[in-house]
Amino acid sequence: MSKKYRLSVTVITLNEEDRLGRCLESLKDVADEIIIFDCGSTDATLDVARKYTDKIWETDWPGYGKQKQRALEQAQYEWVLAIDADEALDSKMLQSVKDFLCQDRGDVIGVKMKWAVTLYHKRLDYGRSGRSPLRMVWREGASFSEDMVHEKMIHAPGSIVTLPGRLLHFTHRNYGHALEKNSKYAWLGSQKYFGRGKRSNSLVGAMLRSIWTFILIYFIRRGFLDGSVGFLVAASYAQNSFNKYAGLWTLTRMERMGAEHNHTKPD
């Protein structure tokens, strides 16, 4: 079949020399252009990127949503695949994307890809991998939300399809990296919620959300089928959930105590 549509691939990077090559290698046979937005890498990330593309921008760091929007605005072709440097297409997903670009799209404006989180030399097919994130959109009418973290891909009205295959997600390099990343994301999440007007007046709520997260990932999404690594992942996400809402509680408390202090301060 001949190709009906062309594909722009966007990647945002920061010190990803050890993972970017795997990502771009999995895309080189399907991408019509690869766009890299880097925010200050001090390793060989840009050297790796130059092996695959000359469309490289070096920028400041405005947050995940804004940075991905910058990359999206440089895309020239009909479909845009926004992939992270720690992700890669498996062979089945690669073929699915190739086939998809050869077919009439109808009213389809978005493509979801089923995750396969890979941690500690184990591919997880359940639990946290029980998700299919939206990764590919019809460029016209598409944008990213401006969230600092957990940004959303916004698209024009239409249908969403899920392609066969897996989007491999190499989440952490090691357990230390996992702790660092989870801490960063939890605090960014706290600030994001606070900025949107959410408040928390009890740590009980943080604990209950943590318990629910563990139940969701380990039991409902059957993370127990991924063995001991599946348990560790469920526990890590539960801890992350607690930290995020505990952080929101601290921000709420500081706001309230500051207001009370100002109210009682003599004129």
TITI-31951 format. One record per residue: x, y, z of N, C-alpha, C in turn; residue in three letters. Coordinates in steps of 0.05 Angstrom, whole numbers, plus 32768, in hexadecimal, padded with zeros to 4 digits. Last residue first. Example, Ala and Ser with C-alpha at 12.3 -4.5 7.8 and 13.67 -1.06 7.14 Angstrom:
<drenses>
81017FD3808E81117FEB808F81028001809DSER81087F8E809C80F67FA6809C81087FBE809CALA
</drenses>
This chain:
<drenses>
7FC683A884EE7FC983BD84DA7FDF83D084E1ASP7FDE836785007FD3838185077FD8839584F1PRO7FC9832A84E47FDF833D84E67FD3835884ECLYS7FA0830784D97FA4830E84F67FBA832284F9THR7FA2830284A27F89830B84AE7F8E831584CBHIS7FD482EC84997FCF8307848F7FB68313849CASN7FCA82BA84B07FDF82CB84BB7FDB82E884B3HIS7FA382A5848F7F9D82AA84AB7FB182BD84B8GLU7FC182A1845F7FA982B284607FA282B9847DALA7FE6827B846F7FEF829684667FD882AA8468GLY7FC6824F84797FD4825B848F7FDE82778488MET7FB4824684447FA1824C84597FAF825A8471ARG7FE4823B84287FD28251841F7FBF825A8436GLU7FF6820F84458006822884447FF58240843BMET7FCC81EB84397FD281F384547FE1820D8455ARG7FD281E584017FB981EF840C7FBD81FA8429THR800581CF83FF800081E883F27FE781F583FDLEU7FFC819F841B800F81B28426800B81CE8419THR7FD7818683F77FCF818D84137FE281A2841FTRP7FF7817E83CB7FE1819083C97FD7819983E4LEU8019815883E28024817283D9800E818683D6GLY7FF5812F83E78001813A83FF800D815583F9ALA7FEC812583B27FD6813183C17FDF813B83DDTYR801F811283A38012812783947FFC813583A5LYS802980E883C7803A80FF83C7802D811783B9ASN800180C383B8800180CE83D2801180E883D3PHE801380B783837FF880C383877FF780D083A3SER804480A0838F804380B8837F802980C78383ASN8033807283A98043808583B7804280A083A9GLN80198059837E800A806083968019807583A6ALA80448051835C803080638354801E806B836BTYR8060802B837C806D8044837580588059836DSER803C8000837E8044800E8397805080298391ALA803C7FF2834880237FFA83558029800A836EALA80737FE3834280687FFA8332804E8004833FVAL80767FB7836480867FCF8369807C7FE7835BLEU80537F93834A804D7F9D8365805C7FB7836BPHE806F7F8C831A80547F97831A804C7FA28335GLY809C7F72832D809F7F8D832280847F9B8320VAL80857F41833D80907F53835180947F6F8347SER80507F3A830B80637F30831F806D7F458332GLY80297F4982E980447F5082E180597F4982F7ASP7FFA7F3D830080037F2A82EC801F7F3182E2LEU7FEF7F68831F7FFA7F51832D80047F3C8319PHE7FD57F8D83007FF17F8F83027FFF7F788310GLY7F9F7F9182F07FAC7F7782F27FCB7F7982F2ARG7F807FBD82F57F8F7FBA82DC7FA17FA282DCARG7F6D7FAF83297F5A7FB483137F687FB182F8ILE7FA07FA683467F8A7F9283457F787F97832CPHE7FC77FCD833D7FCF7FB283447FB97F9E8340TYR7FAC7FFD832E7FC27FF3831E7FC77FD58323ILE7F82800383557F7D800683387F937FF88328LEU7F9D7FFD83867F887FEA837E7F837FEB8360ILE7FBF802A83847FCA801083857FB67FFB837CPHE7F98805383827FAB8050836C7FB78034836CTHR7F7F804D83B47F708048839C7F8380448384TRP7FA9805C83D67F9F804183D77F90803A83BEILE7FAE809283C77FC4808083C47FBB806383C4SER7F7D80A683D67F8480A683BA7F9B809383B4ARG7F8280A0840E7F6D809183FF7F73809083E1LEU7FAC80C584187FB080A8841E7F9B8097840EMET7F9380F5840A7FAB80EC83FC7FB080CE8400ALA7F6A80F6842F7F6380F484137F7B80EB8402GLY7F8680FD845E7F7880E4845A7F7180E0843DVAL7F99812F845F7FAB811C84557F9E81008452LEU7F6E8165844D7F73814D845D7F86813A844FSER7F62818D842B7F63819484477F68817C8459ASN7F7481A583ED7F72818D83FD7F758195841ASER7F5D81C283AF7F6881C483CA7F6481AA83D9ARG7F6381DE836D7F5D81C7837E7F6A81CB839ALYS7F718206834A7F5D820C835E7F5681F58370GLY7F9A81FD83297F8081FB831D7F6981FF8331ARG7FC681FF834A7FC2821583377FA78215832AGLY7FC081CD83627FBC81E583727FB781FE8360PHE7FCC81AC83377FB281AB83437FAC81C48353TYR800381BB832F7FEF81BD83197FD381BE8325LYS801B81AE835F801981CB8357800581CF8341GLN80168177835E800B81868374800681A3836CSER8033816A832F801781658330800981758346GLY806681788341805A8187832A803C8183832ALEU806B81508368806A816C8370805F817E835ATRP80698122834780568125835D805481438365ALA809681288326807B8128831A8065812D8330TYR80C08124834C80BD813C833B80A0813E8330LYS80B880F1836080B78108837280B281218362SER80BF80D2833380A580D2834080A280EA8353ASN80F580DC832780E080E3831480C580E58321LYS810F80C68354811380E2834C80FC80EC833AGLU80FF8091835380F980A2836A80FB80BF8363LEU81148082832180F78080832680EF8092833DALA814A80878329813E80998316811F8099831AHIS8150805D834D8156807883568149808C8343GLY81458031832E81328038834381378054834DTYR8150804382E88156803383008143803D8316ASN8137805C82BE8151804F82B98158803C82D0ARG80F1805582AF8107805D82C18121804E82B9HIS80D18048828080CB805E829280E3806882A3THR80CC803B824580E28035825880E3804B826DPHE809A80218222809F8039823480B480318249HIS8082801281E38094800B81F8809C80248208LEU8046800A81CC8058802081CF8069801A81E7LEU80337FD281A480397FDE81BE804C7FF681BBARG7FFB7FBA817C80177FBD8182801A7FCB819DGLY7FC57FDC81597FD27FC481647FF07FC98168PRO7FAB801D816E7FB8800B815B7FC47FF28168LEU7F6D803881787F84802D81867F9180198174THR7F4F807781647F53805A81617F6C80528172VAL7F1C80A781697F36809E81737F388080816FILE7EFA80D7813F7EFD80BD814C7F1A80B88154SER7EEC811D814E7EEF8106813D7EF380ED814DGLY7F02816181567EED814C815A7EF181368146PRO7F49816A81617F30817281557F1B815C815AALA7F6B816581A17F68815F81857F4C8169817CHIS7FA1816781D07F86817081C87F83816D81AAILE7FC1814482007FC1814881E37FA4815081DBMET7FD6815F823E7FC28151822E7FC581588211LYS800A815382707FFD8163825B7FE98152824BGLU80268146829F800E813882977FFC81488284HIS803B818982AF803F816C82AF8025815F82A9VAL802C81BC82A4804881B882A9804F819A82A8MET7FFC81C68270800381BB828A802181B7828CASP7FE581DB82437FFC81E8824D800581DE8268GLU7FD381A882117FCD81B982287FE681C58233SER7FE281AB81CB7FE7819F81E67FDD81B381FBPHE7FBB819E818F7FCC81AF81A17FD1819F81BASER7F9B819D814E7FA8819081657FB981A48175ALA7F8881B0811E7F7781B281367F8281A6814FGLY7FAE818580F87F9B819C80F77F88819C810FGLU7FC6815381037FD2816D810B7FBF8184810CARG7FAB811D81247FAA812C810B7FB281498111TRP7FD880FC81527FC1810C814B7FC38118812FVAL7FEF80CD81817FF080D681657FD680E5815EMET7FE780BD81B5800280C581AD800380D28191ARG7FC480AE81ED7FC180BB81D37FDD80C681CCLEU7FD2807082107FD3808D820D7FD0809781F1PRO7FB5803F822B7FBB8045820F7FBB8063820BSER7FC4801382617FBC802D82577FC4802F8239ARG7FDC7FEC82817FC07FE982797FB580048270GLY800D7FF48296800C7FF082797FEF7FED826FSER80047FF382CC8007800D82BF8007800B82A1ARG7FE67FB582C47FEB7FCB82D77FED7FE682C9GLY80097F92828F7FF07F98829F7FF67FB182B0TYR80397F88827980227F88826780087F8E8275ASP807A7F9C827D80617F9A828C804A7F9C8279LEU80B87F7E827580A27F8C826780887F868277ARG80F27F86829A80D97F77829780C57F898289LYS81207FA182A881227F8B829481097F7A8293HIS810B7FCB82C6811D7FB782D3811E7F9D82C2TYR80D37FD5829D80E27FDD82B580F37FC682BFLEU80A97FED826D80BF7FDB827180D17FE58288THR80667FF0825A807B7FFB826B80907FE68270VAL80477FF7822480547FDF8230806C7FEA8240ALA80088014821080228015821D802D7FF98223TRP7FE8801C81D37FE8800D81ED8005800C81F7LYS7FD7805981B97FEA804281B77FEC803581D3MET7FA6807C81927FB1807381AC7FC3805B81A7LYS7F9D80B181667FA6809581697FB180908185VAL7F6C80DC81477F7F80D5815C7F8580B8815DGLY7F4780E381207F5980FA81257F6D80F4813CILE7F1F80C780EF7F3280C181057F4580D98108VAL7EFA80C680C77EF780DB80DB7F0B80D880F2ASP7F2680AF80957F0A80B3809D7F0880CB80B0GLY7F5980A280847F5580A680A17F3880A980A9ARG7F6D807080587F5D8088805C7F56808B8079ASP7FB0805680647F93805380637F85806E8064GLN7FE4805B80707FDE805380547FBF80518050CYS7FEA806380A57FF0807980937FEA80748076LEU7FE1802F80B87FCD804480BE7FD1805C80AAPHE8010801480AB7FF6800C809E7FE2802380A0ASP8033802E80CE8038802E80B1801E802880A2LYS801D802080FF801E803C80F78022803F80D9VAL80247FE980FD80097FF481008008801180F7SER805B7FE580FD804D7FDC80E680307FE780E6GLN80647FF8813180718006811A80617FFE8101LEU804B7FD2815080407FED814F804B7FFC8138MET806D7FA6814680507FA5813E80447FC0813DLYS809E7FB7815B809C7FB1813F807F7FB08135SER80927FEF8189809A7FD4818380947FCE8165ASP80AB8031818F8097801F818380A280038181LEU80BD804E81CE80C5804481B380AE803281A9ALA80D1807F820080BE806D81F380C9806481D8GLU80EF80A8821580F1808E822280DD807A8218ASP80E080D581F880FB80C981F380FE80AE8200ALA809C80D081E280B080D881F680CA80C981F0ASP807A80EA81A9808480D481B8809980DE81CBILE804880FB8181805881078197806080F181A9ALA803D80FB813F804180E88155805380F6816ALEU8010811781138026811D812580268108813CVAL7FFD811B80CE7FFB810E80E88014811580F9TRP800D814080A57FF1813C80AD7FED813080C9GLU8048816A80B48038815680A6801D815080B3TYR8067818E80D0805E819680B58049818380A9GLN807281A98110806B81928100805F819B80E5ALA807981D38132808C81D0811D808681B98109GLN805281CD8158805081E48146806481E3812FGLU806681A38177804F819E8165804D81B48151LEU808D81BE8195809581A98181807F81A4816DALA806C81DE81B5808181EA81A3808981D7818DARG805081B781D0804281C881BE805581D681AAGLN807881A281F0806C819181DB805C81A181C7LYS807F81CF8211809581C68200808B81B481EAGLN804D81D4822A805681E98219806D81E08206LYS804C81A28248803781A98234804181BE8220GLY807B81A482698076818F825580628197823FTYR809F81E3826F808C81CF8278808581BB8262GLY80C58203825780AC82108260809881FD826DPRO81088209825480F481F5825C80DB82038267TRP812782218216812482208233810F820B823AASP814481FA81DF8133820E81EB8136820F820ATHR815781E781A0816081E981BB8153820081C9GLU813E81BC816E813C81D6817B814681D48198TRP8149819B8132814E819B814F814D81B88159ILE814A817A80FE8135818C81098136818C8127LYS8169815580EB8176816F80EE8162818380F8ASP816C81108102815E812880F8816F814180FBTHR818C80E68111817280DF8106816480F880FATYR81BA80F7812781BC80DF811681A280DA8107LYS81AB811F814A81B48127812F81B9810F811DARG819F810381798189810E816981928114814DALA81D380F9818D81C180E3818581AB80ED8172VAL81E1812D819881F1811E818581E18106817BASP81BD813B81BF81BB814881A581CB813A8190LEU81CE811981EA81B3811781DF81B2812381C2THR81FD8115820881FF811281EB81E3811081DDALA81F08146823B81FC812D823381FC812D8214ASP81D38171824881F08174824C81FE815A8245THR819A8192822C81A88179823181C6817E8234SER817381BB8227818C81BF8235819B81A6823CGLY814281A9820F814381C08222815C81C18233CYS812F819B81CC8140819581E3814281AE81F5ASP8106817F81A08108819881B08117819081CAPHE81078164816081118162817B8112817D8188ILE80E48142812F80E8815C813B80F081598158ILE80E8812080F480EB811D811180F38138811CILE80BF810D80BD80D0812080C980D1811B80E7GLU80A980DE80B080B180EE809A80C1810680A3ASP80B1809E80CF80AF80BB80D280B880C980B9ALA80BC806980C680A0807280C2809E809080C3VAL80EF805B80D180E3805080B880C7805980B3ASP80FC807281028109807D80EA80FC807380D0LYS80E9805F813280D88071812280E380788107LEU810F8044814E80F58036814A80E380468137SER8136806A8153813B8053814181218045813BGLU8121808C817A81228095815E8127807E814ALEU8126806A81A8810C807681A0810D807D8182CYS815C805E81AA8148804881A8812E8053819EARG8171809281B18177808281998163806C8195GLY815E80A381E4815480AF81CC8159809F81B3LEU8179808B820E815F808182078155808B81ECARG81A980A4821B81A88086821E818E807A8214ASP81A080DA821681B280CD820381B080AF8204GLU817F8100822E817380E68227818680D78214GLU817C81388242818F8123824B818481078247ASN813F8144822D8152814F824081638138824ALEU810E815081F981258142820581338152821ATHR80D5813E81D280E3815281E380F7814381F4ILE80C48130819080CF812581A980DB813D81B8VAL80978120815B80A38134816D80AC81278187THR80908110811780948105813280A2811B8143VAL8061811180E38075812080F280778113810ESER805080EC80AA805180ED80C7806880FE80D2LEU802080EC8075803B80EE807F803A80F3809DARG7FF380C080517FF880D68064801580D5806DTYR7FF48095802F7FE180AB80297FE780C4803ALYS802180698011801C807A8028800A80928020LYS8009802E7FF2801780477FF1800F80588009SER80117FE88000800080008000801180198000MET
</drenses>
